[in-house]
Amino acid sequence: MKTIELHEAVDIDGVKEFIRYLYTDHIELGEDNVMTLLYLARKYMVCSLSDQCQSFITAASLDDATNAVELYHQAYLLDITDVMEDSIKVINQSTKQCLESEAFLSLPPQCVTGLIADDHHQLDEDKIYRYIVQWCERRCETEDIEDTDENYRKILGDILYEIRFPNISYKLFKSSIQRRNILTDKEKTDLLNMYKNGNKCTYRGIFKSKPRNVSERLMRMTDYDESLILDNVSHSIAFTSTEKVLLHGIVTYGLRDVNKEFKIYVKLTDANGKEMMYDEFWVKSEPMEKEYDVIFQKAVEIQPDIKFVVSWELDDANWLWNGRNGIRSVYFNNSEIQFTDESGTEETNTFQGQIPGIILS
């Protein structure tokens, strides 16, 4: 009998479940075995099982964004790069929630390095630094070493150079970083000189100074009125960008004079009608608040000069604000975003209606 040896560090229960599937075509997927099964399914080209595992992972990350941190960890251990990249996209959208999770505090240094290096975290550098310090505290406990700044620096290793210290506020630098010994005297002096000059361009130290690509609202409506009742018809607007951008979500109007939650369905399609994203969102509306951000689970890459259509549908009939005096062309950083009408949605078009803005980085 020929023996197949598995040299990878895979879980024995996952291997048993994999073999059971080969004989019975039945699988019991769970958070404790899905990554092992995905790895084995791809290695031995069992496409049907691979598809089931991928669907399970996608559904799991929809339930709780912090699941993406654990998925990122497991994908790193098994070298499943596409799941790592997918997990980072979810972490980018819910950075604060993910970095304050137990899963983040339990990550090994190699995972933290890759995670913190990303350009698209939706969090300012002050908070990122604070979460990294908390991770160091936990790491000292885990390794049973003394909780000192000197040990923090040793633990951080390459992670230290992924923290963008030139983008940290002077207030945090003065009250904490300058007083501690995580950075060397020269590193602190370089930063202090930058603050004194009042210009980040003068910084000549070793840390990255490029700001992270934090998302911003891009509004296409300049005014609104109060006389629109909506039912569950679809409202759509098309747009193109002259440069590659990330679409993080949309801006929606709230209910008129009502303090309650309402549900909307949002869909994004490309020029060929391919569905790029579809999800439902609950929006908590407060009296006289007009605009609310609706953040997707994962940002969507918008390629230049390609038409995309974002559609919005209300779960039930309700009174909402109605946008007016829309703008066809809006500039965002180095890009020009052009809005055009989408056929079949007369109540929402370039000049009026719903989807008053989109959220980009």
N, C-alpha and C positions, 0 to 999 in steps of 0.2 A: 504494500500500500504506500502510495506517495504521500509524503508529509509536506504541508505548507507551513512555513515558519513565519510568524508575525514578529518582526524585530522592533516595531514601534511600541511606544508606551500607551497601549490602548487598554481600556477597561475590560476585564474578563466577562463581566455581565453583559456588556455591550456586544462582545464577540459572540456570546451564546445567543443573544437576541438576533444577531445578524444571521447566524447559521439556521436558527429556527425559521426566519423569514424565507431563506432559500428553499427550505423544504415545505413550508406551509403557506407561503404568500400572505402571512399574517404578522403584524408588527404591533408592539405596544410602545409607542413613543412617549418619552418623558424628558424633562429638563436634565435628568442625570445621565441619559444615554444618547440623546439626539445627535450630539457632536461626534461621538465615536461612530455611530451608525452612518452619519453623513460621510465621514472620512473613509470608512470601509466600503460604502456603496460607490463612492467615486473611484477609489483605488481599484476595485474589482468590477467596475463598470456595470453596476446594477442600477440602471437608470430609473426604474420605477420607484425603488426605495429612496434614491437620491432626491427625486421630486417630492416625495412625501416628507422627507426630513426638511427640505427647503421650505415647504409650505408651513410646517410646524414652527420653524424658527421665525418666519415672518409673522405668523399669528401671535406667537409668544411675545415678540417685541412690541406688538401693538398694545398689549395689555398694560405693560409697565415699561417706561423708557429705561429704567435702571437694569432691566433684563439685558439690555444691549451691552452693558459693561461686562457682565458675566459671559455673554456670548463672545465678546471681543477676547476675553481671557482664554476661553476654551479654543477659539479659532486660532489664537496665537500658538497654543501648545500643540495643536494638530496641523499647523501651517496651512490653514484654509484661508487664503488671502482674500477671496471675494467676500466671505462672511465678515472678516475683519473690516474691510472697507465699508460694507453695508452697516455694520454696527457703529462705526465712527460717524456715519451720516445721521443716525438716530441720536447719538451722544451730542453731536453738534447742535441739534435742535433743542435739547433739554439739558444743556451743560450743567447748570446749577444742580438740578435734581440728580444727575448722574454722579457728579463729583462729591456730593455730600452723602452718597449711598455707602452702605457697608461693603458692597461689591468693589467699589473703587478703593477703599481703605485696605482691601485684601489683595490687591493686584501686586504682582512682582515688579521689580524696577524696569525690566525690559518692556513690559506692557505700558507702564506709566510714561516712559520715554516716548513711545510711538503715539500715545494718546495726546500728551501735552504738546507735541510738536505740530499738531494740526493747525491750519490757518483759520478755520471756520468756527471755532467755539464762540457761542453766543453769551459771553461773559467777559467782564472787564478784567484786566490783568491783576488788579488788587485782590479780587476774589480767587482767581486761579492760584496766586501765591499762597493765600491763606489755606486753601484746600490741600496744597502740596505740603505745607507745614504740618497739617493734621495727619496726612499720610505718613510723614516722617515720624511723628509721635507714635503712631500705631506700629511702624516698622521697628522702632526701638523696643517696643513691648514684645513683638513677635520674635525678634532676634535676641531678646534678653540682654540688651546692652544699655549703658547709661544714656539717659536722655539729655544730651548736650548738643550745642550748635556744631561743634567739631564733628561729632558723629553724624549729625544731619548732613553735613557736607559730604562725608564719606558715603553715606547711604544714597544721596542724590546722584552722585556721579555725573553722567551725561544729562540727566534730567535737568540739572541746574541751568544748562545752557539752552534749554527750550523754554525757560521762563523769560519773558520779555521785560526785564527790569527797567529799561528806559521808558516803558509805557505805564509803569506803576506811579501812582500819585506821590507828590512830594510829602504829603501828610503821612502816608503809610511809611515812606522811606525814613522820614525824620523820627517818627514815633516808635518804629519797630526795627526795620532792616539795618539802619545805621547803628543802632544800639547792640545788635547781635553780632555773632561771629560766624554766621553762615557764609558771608562773603568776605574776601580778603580786604585789607586796608586799601589796596590799589583799586580794586573793583568798586569799593564804596566811594573813593575819591573821584574816580571817573564819572560816576553817577552824580555826585554832589556838584561837580563842575558843570555838568549839563543843566542841572536845575538852576544853578546860579546864572548861567547864560540865558536861560529861558527859551532855549531853542534845542529841540531834540536832534537837529541836524549836526550840531556840534559834538555829539557823542562819538567818541573814538574807542570805546571799550570793546570787550569781547562778546557782549550779549546781543542777541537779535533785537533790532529796534522797529522792525516792520510791524505795524498794528495788525491785529487779527481782523478778519473780514466780518465784523458784526453787522447784522442785517439792519436795514432801514426801511421805513415806510416810503413808498413812492405814490403820492396821491394824484389821481386823475380828475377828481371832482373839486371844484372851487366853491360850490354852494349847495344848498339842499332845501327841500320843503317838507311839509308835514302831512301831505295828503296822498298817501299811497297805502292801499291794503293789498297784501300779496297772498296768493295761494301757492299751490305746489307746482306752478309752472317753472320752467328753467329760465335762468337769466345768464347770459353769456357775453363775454367780451374777448376779442382776439388781440394779440399783441406780438410784436417782434422786437428784438434787440440787435443793435449793431455790433455788440461785443458779447462774449460769453459771460453769463451771470448765473447766480443761484437764486431760485425762487423758493423762499422759505414759507410762504403762506399768502393769505389775502387779508384785506381789510373789509369788514362788513359793518353795516349799520345795525344799531340795536333797536329794540321795540320802543314805541312812543309811550312815554309816561307809565311804563309798567316795570315792576321789579320782579323779574322771573327769568327762568332759563328757556331758551328755545333751541331747536335742533335744525342744523342746515347740512346739506350734502354738497360736497365740493368735488369737482372732477376737472382734471387737466388732460387735454389731448393735444397731439402734435398735428402738423399739417395734413398728415395722412389719416387722421382719425384714430391713431393708436392711443390707447389710454395710458397715460404716464402716472396718474395718481387718481384714486377715488377713495373718499372716506367720509364719515359723518362726524360732526362736531357739535358739542353743546356750548352755547354762548350764554353767559350770565349777563342779562341786561339790567341796567339801573336807570332810574328816571333821569331824563335829560342828558345822559351820556349817549353820544351819537355813534362813535366809531370804536370798533373792537378788532384786535388782531386775532386771526385764526391761523395757528402755526401747524404746518404739516408734520407728520411723524418724521419724514426725511425730506431734506431739501432736494429740489429737482434741478438738474443742470439744464440751463436754457442756452442752446447753441445759437450763434449769430445768424441773422437773416433767415430764420425759419419761423413760420407762424405757429403760435401756440394759442389754444383756446381754453380759457378757464370758465367753468360753468358753476352756477350757484342755485340751489333749490331749497326752498323752505319746507319743513316737515308739515306745517299746518298753516292755515290762514292767519295772518297777523298784520298789525299796523307797524310799518317801518318808515324811517326817514327815506327820502328819495333824493338821490344826487342830481345836481343840475350844473350847467355850464362846464361840461367836461372839456378836457384838453386832449388833443390828438397826439401831441408829442411832448414827452417829458424827459429831461436829461438826468442821468444817474451816473455819478463818477465820470468815466470816460465813455459811457454808453448813451445812446439815444433810444428810448423806448417809445415805440409808436403803437397807438391803439387804433383798432378798426372795428367796424360793426361785424357782428356774426349773424348770418341769416337765420330767421326763425325765432328771434328773441327781440320783438319790437319794443317791449317795455324797458329793456336795458340796451343801450347803444353807446356810441361814443360820447354823446352830449348829455345823457341823463340815465337814471336808473340805479342799479345795484353794483356791487363790487367797486366801491369808490377808490380803492388803491390796492397795490400789491406790495409784498415785502421781499426785498432783494438784498443780496450782498455780492 
